[in-house]
């Protein structure tokens, strides 16, 4: 059974145990050490209390108590704020001890429900802010549960890894996975700030195709400037002299646990320009990177490499997209829709393109166009996913890549690729290293010391190589 994640329904719960911890810390001067003191709701109100979490939390307790019954309010105040034992509270209120306990427990339950509601509202506000920075929303994701858990575990870890990377071919869902991970409530509470900076030069639009962003390549100076704007506000950031900005960023990111996302480090030039400096900003800040360019060769980055969706998840994604568009094809049998996988290979972006095209053309025509690289939208899709990488490949890497469709779907070993390419061993090795680095060839690491690694390509890459790249090779 395929797994899916609905990014719009996060689980936000303030437990009765957390409420009890707050109440027990009320008269001990330790409110700031409780879990709820780090809640999004309290943090969003800190400016009114001069960044004093204990003062903000005391105000919240007093405010919430007003919505309890008089008996419940008196029980909570006597037991926790004044620290009076149960039997004396019962005597003062002229009720039984069991009634005191009942009022206490009912009050804690009511406070947990109220604080959950206000934390949900704070979450929605924070989520909208992050999605606006990312200029994306995650919607409904398929086939991500395993990677999502591992990624969240890495970000929640109190120590290493400090720099985490997600790499993979274009359209595979790197940005969506990163966004889904950081919008987890536990992640948001774990970090004092969530920063998102995009290096994306172009993006895919379902209607307009490739859309170029009106922004220059991301330099370290630009990155520093965007970090300061998000941490301090544009006006305060602009008041810092350019020569002092980098040092200010280093101080701020070393002072508190912050999560910095740098999305779409698409080229080797991006990595060479930014990675050395980024690594020095980590601890206690964590840095999350996404890139089409493999991050595994960088020893400082703990990397997740994304692969295409398996058939069941790809089918679920296609049917979900068709249902959202209210298209008749959503009712088609699995066997018919499963043909899509033979062409898209489970690439989410290509799968969504197919769903959109089915509003106008039958499935057979849509898949034929994708196979044979016909039509403007199909051409734009291939250009968005592959063009940048293709232009950076040397001649040997291009030759090896164009021969990869001759290799078995489950992959081939080095001897097979060397035989097909008829290139010297050293040149095949160098070519494969470049192709893996650009996420154009997948490598399956051998489990045993004597077994050889196997190399293959995505099905969508095969369709691209058999049709679209022929035209590119003729271009000057």
C-alpha positions, 0 to 999 in steps of 0.5 A, a space after each residue: 500500500 502506498 503512503 501519502 502525506 497531507 501537508 495541510 493537516 499537521 498534528 498540533 497537540 498540547 497535552 495535559 502533561 504539558 499543562 501540568 508541567 506549566 502549572 507545577 512550575 508556576 510558583 517555582 520560578 521555572 516557567 521559562 523552562 517548560 515545553 509550552 514556553 517554547 510554543 509558537 503561541 508564546 514566542 509570537 507574543 514575546 515582543 509584548 513582554 520584552 522577550 520574557 517567556 515567563 511573563 508571557 506564560 504567566 499572562 496566558 495562565 491568568 487569561 485562560 483561568 478566566 474561562 474556567 468555572 469559579 470552582 476550577 479556577 480556585 482549585 488551580 490557583 490554590 494548588 499550583 500558584 499558592 502551593 497549598 496541599 489538597 486537604 487544606 484546599 478542600 477545607 478552605 473551599 468546604 468540599 471533599 478532596 475528591 471534588 478538589 481533584 475533579 476540579 483540578 483534572 477538569 481544569 487541566 483538560 480544559 486548558 489543554 484543549 484551549 492551548 491546543 486551539 491557540 497553538 494551532 492558530 499560531 502554527 497556521 500563521 507561522 506556516 503561512 509565513 514560511 510558505 510565502 518565503 518558500 513561494 510554495 505549498 506542499 499539498 498532498 505528497 505520495 511516497 515520502 513517509 520513509 524519507 520524511 521521517 528520516 529527514 525530520 529525525 536528522 533535523 530534530 537531533 540535538 547534535 549532528 548532522 548540522 548540514 543536511 542535503 536533499 539531491 535528485 533530478 529535476 521534478 523529483 520533489 526535493 523542495 516539497 520534501 524539504 517544506 513538508 519536513 520543516 512544517 512539522 510542529 516539532 521542527 518549528 518548536 525546535 528552532 527559534 527561527 526558520 529561514 528560507 532562501 531560494 537560489 532557483 533561477 527558473 521554475 515550472 508552471 503548469 500552464 506557462 511552462 518554464 518561468 524564469 525568475 527575475 533574480 541574479 545567481 545567489 552569491 554569498 553576499 546575497 544570501 547573507 543579506 536575505 538571512 538578515 532581512 528575515 531575522 531582523 526585518 528589511 529596515 534593520 538589515 539595511 542599516 548594517 554596513 555591507 562589510 559587517 553583515 557576514 559577521 553579524 549573520 555568523 554571530 546570530 546563527 551561532 547564538 541560537 538554534 536556527 534552521 536555514 533552508 537554501 533551496 535549489 543549489 542547482 549548479 556546481 558553481 552554486 555549491 562551490 560559491 556557497 557551501 564552504 561558507 555555509 558549513 561554517 554557519 552551522 551549530 547550533 543552527 542547522 542547514 538544509 540544502 536542496 540541489 539537482 547536483 549531488 551533495 554526497 561528494 561533500 563530506 560535510 553534508 548528510 545527504 538524502 538522494 531522492 529516486 522516482 516514485 514506485 508504481 503504486 505511489 505514482 498511480 495514486 498521485 496521478 489519480 489524485 491530480 485527476 480527481 482534483 481537476 474533476 476529470 473523467 479519467 480519474 475513474 479509469 481502471 488502474 491498468 489503463 492509468 498505469 501506462 503512464 509509469 512506463 513513460 514518466 517513471 514516477 517523476 512527480 512533475 511529469 506525472 502532474 503534466 500528464 494529468 493536466 494534459 488529460 483535460 484536453 487529449 486522450 491518454 494515448 496521445 499524451 503519452 505518445 507526445 511525452 515519449 516522442 517529445 512532441 508539443 511545447 509543454 513536453 519540450 519545456 518539461 524536458 528543458 526544465 529538468 535536463 537542459 541545465 545539466 546537459 549543457 554542463 556535461 563534457 563529451 564523454 559524459 554525453 556519449 555515455 548518457 545517450 547509451 544508457 537506454 541500452 543498459 538493462 532497466 535494473 542497471 548495468 555494471 561498469 564492464 557492461 557500460 565500458 563495452 557499450 561505450 567503447 571508451 577507455 576505462 578511465 574515461 568511463 569512470 570519469 563520465 559516470 562520476 559526472 553523470 551521478 553528480 548531476 543526478 542523471 544516472 542512479 547508482 545502486 551501491 553494492 552490498 558486498 565488497 566483491 559485488 559491483 555497483 550498478 548504474 541505471 537511468 530514470 524512465 523519463 530520462 530514457 524518453 528524453 534521451 531517445 527523442 528530445 536530446 537528438 534535437 539538442 545535439 544538432 543545436 550550435 
